[in-house]
Amino acid sequence: QIFQPLHTLRAAEKELLPGFHPFEWQPALKTVSSCWDVGILDGLSGWTSSVEDVPADTIARRFRYDVALASALKDLEEDLMEGLREQGLDDSSVVGFSVTIKESCDGMGDVSEKHGGGPALPEKAVRFSFTIMSVSAHVEGEDDSVVIFRELKPNSELSCKPLCLMFVDESDHETLTAILGPVVAERKAMTESRLILSLAGLPRSFRFHFRGTGYDEKMVREMEGLEASGSTYICTLCDSTRAEASHNMVLHAITRSHQENLERYEIWRTNPFAESAAELRDRVKGVSAKPFMETQPTLDALHCDIGNATEFYKIFQDEIGEMHTRFGHNINIAPPSREERRQWRATLDKQLRKKMKLKPVMRMNGNYARRLMSVEAVDVVCELIRNDDRRQALRELMNLYLQMKPVWRATWPARECPDQLCRYSYNSQRFAELLSTEFAYRYDGKITNYLHKTLAHVPEIVERDGSIGAWASEGNESGNKLFRRFRKMNARQSK
């Protein structure tokens, strides 16, 4: 290998980079060059720079979107051909293919080099990536298309192709939108055109459908122009306020959409009815910035897990401190002091560490959430609770949660947990009932964003998309670990 002449090595390297496969678009993409042999671009290409611009060398690197997609399809060549054979389709009858793409984008805190010789960069990064979820073939004379490929592990980092790496803080809306602007423009151009790419020696035509579902709530709110997650408008799927959501926990329908957000932003910007700030805000339901990229209204399974576990962790503390005795019948009792709360938390952490070997974490993460949300954990917590009724309520709450959870975690819920799927609405209603009676001290007029979504929106999303788990952001999150690995930089581990 090493002794080969340089040009063969160059060729081998080129083969490994996306963009080695010739392809074309019909009609040609607006504002995108038609050459296909492009490798890694500067993330700011796509913006015309003026003479005074300082070259921002290291801010971002990306692949051109269409080049990356062509390359990803070439990687699937054998699977696609195999799929055609399995469905008994011959080449002459297939007129084209549809490809469904999941897009994910996630910010990473603290990626500085720990012992660095590297340039001084902002300490945060954002990764944007895509996953080919399914490919279906359109057969001549048939209305329905036939699925010939489905990604079986949509949340593995192996199926999640990085498109753009940026050294930007995800809260820096201006820089983020400046770098993703060209990506959004390319994506829009690609939805209106088709890709002609040679597979198994024949030119084939592909149409793309993009679904931005791999975003956590913070990113969705940023992309869709909504207020930040502490807003009274607690949901990215419906118009409910926090107070409404805590009184009516279950009955909500998905109403928000990218188009509606754009219209509401126009109203916010122009204030056509000359309303006061409060009236205007109520009219646009918390849309106060220009929606930048279309995301699919869904729920991010991973962060849902984490958000709900954080909530249960707090309920456990409140139960240890017997908060239910302070609520309702005697309003004059002072709220617990900081010191008391700290004590409850210490008691809980100590018990979890002793009985379950669960070390306390600074910020709730997926692994901790999975261990905490278990029957075992509730049994351990119940040892600290004297009142029998409270123990029963806590156990029932956790049992209901564990019944509901597979529905939004499973990749294909109808296949993997049909019983839980059928019972979901019933379970969520009972869960809501428990919260508003037994745990009313926590849920009087308030509820967390993810708990609202878990109770109100899961069945509707599953009915629409067939799955929540498959569209989650996990693949991208796992990719973050790889990114840290490649930067020779380890995340701060908890002690």
C-alpha positions, 0 to 999 in steps of 0.5 A, a space after each residue: 500500500 505505502 509503496 504504491 505510486 502517489 496517483 493510485 493512492 490519491 485515486 483510492 482516497 478519492 473513492 472513499 470520499 463521497 462525490 466519486 459517483 457521477 450523477 445528474 439532476 433533472 431539472 438541474 438544481 437551482 443555485 447548485 453547481 452540476 459537477 459531481 466530483 466535489 469533496 469536503 467544502 468549506 461550510 460557508 460556501 454557498 454564501 458569496 463573500 465580499 472583498 472585506 470578508 475575513 476567511 472563516 477557515 475553521 468554522 464549518 466543513 460540509 459535504 454538498 447535500 446532493 453529493 452526499 445523498 448520491 454517495 449514500 445511495 451508492 453504498 446501498 446499491 447491493 441492498 437495493 438490488 437485493 430488495 428488487 429481486 426479493 419483491 420480484 420486480 424486473 428492471 424494465 417495470 420500475 420507473 423510479 424510486 422514492 427515498 425518505 430521509 431522516 435529518 438530525 441536528 444536534 448541538 454538542 457542548 464543550 468540544 475543546 481540545 483538552 491538551 490542545 495544540 489546536 487553534 483556539 476555537 469556540 468550545 461548542 459544535 453542531 452536527 447535522 446529519 441524515 439517514 436513509 430510512 427507506 427506499 420504495 420503487 414505483 412500478 409502471 401502471 401501479 398506484 402504490 409503490 413497493 418498499 425495497 429497502 428499510 433501515 433496520 437500525 435507524 438509530 445506529 451511528 452507522 446509518 447516520 451520515 454526517 453532512 455538516 460539522 460546525 464550530 458554533 454554539 447551537 444557541 447562536 441563531 445567526 451563525 447557525 442559520 448562516 451555515 445551514 442556509 445553503 443546506 436548506 436551499 439545496 434541500 429545497 432545490 432537491 425536493 423539486 427535482 430528481 436525481 439520475 444515478 447509475 445503479 447496477 449499470 442502469 441509470 435510475 431516477 430518485 425522488 427525495 422526501 426529507 423529514 427533519 425529526 432528529 431534533 431535540 425540543 430546543 433545536 425544533 423551537 429554534 428552527 421553527 421560530 418558537 419561544 424557548 422551552 420555558 415559554 407558557 406555550 409548552 408544546 411544539 406540536 399544539 397551541 396549548 399553554 402550560 396551565 391548559 396542559 396541566 388541567 387537560 392532560 390528554 386531549 390535544 391534537 397536533 395543530 402546528 406546522 411549518 407553514 402555519 408558523 411562517 404565517 404566524 411570524 408574518 402576523 407577529 412582524 406586521 401586527 395587522 390588527 394593531 394589538 397590544 404585545 400580550 394580545 399579539 403573542 396570544 394570537 401567534 401562540 408564541 411564534 416570535 422569530 422567522 421559522 428557518 427550516 421545516 421540521 416534522 412535528 414529532 416527539 424526540 424519544 431519547 429526550 422524552 425518556 430523559 425529561 420524564 426521568 428527571 421529572 420522576 427523580 423530582 417526584 421521588 424527592 418530593 415523596 421522601 419529603 412528604 410534600 403531599 401533606 403540605 398541599 391542599 388542606 393547609 395552605 399556610 405551611 411554608 414551602 420546603 426550604 432549600 436545605 430540606 430539598 437538598 436533604 431529600 435529594 441526598 437521601 434519595 441519591 444515597 439510597 439509589 447508590 447503596 441499593 442499585 449502585 446508581 451514581 448521582 449524575 450532574 445532568 440526567 443522561 439516557 443510561 441513568 434514565 433507563 435505570 431509574 425508570 424501573 420497578 426495581 428503582 421504585 421498590 428501592 424508593 418505597 423503602 424510604 416512604 412510610 405511608 402505604 397509600 403513597 407507596 401504592 400510588 408511586 408503584 402504579 405511576 411507574 407501572 403505567 409509565 413502563 406500559 407506555 414507554 415501549 410505544 414511543 421507544 420501539 422502532 415499529 410499535 405495531 409489531 413490537 408491542 401491539 398490546 401496549 399500543 392498544 392500551 396507550 390512550 387508556 394508560 395515559 388517561 389513568 396516568 394523568 388522573 393519578 397526577 392530578 389527584 395523588 400528585 396534585 402538589 406538583 401538577 397544579 397549573 404546571 406540567 413539563 413539556 415532555 410529560 405533556 407530549 407523552 400523555 397527549 400526542 403519542 398515539 396520534 404521531 404513531 398513527 401518522 408515522 408508524 413509529 416515534 423511536 425510529 425517527 428519534 435523534 439517537 443515531 446523531 447522538 451516537 455520532 457525537 461520541 465518534 466525533 469526540 473520539 476523532 478529536 481525541 477529546 473525551 467528554 468530562 466523565 462524572 466522578 
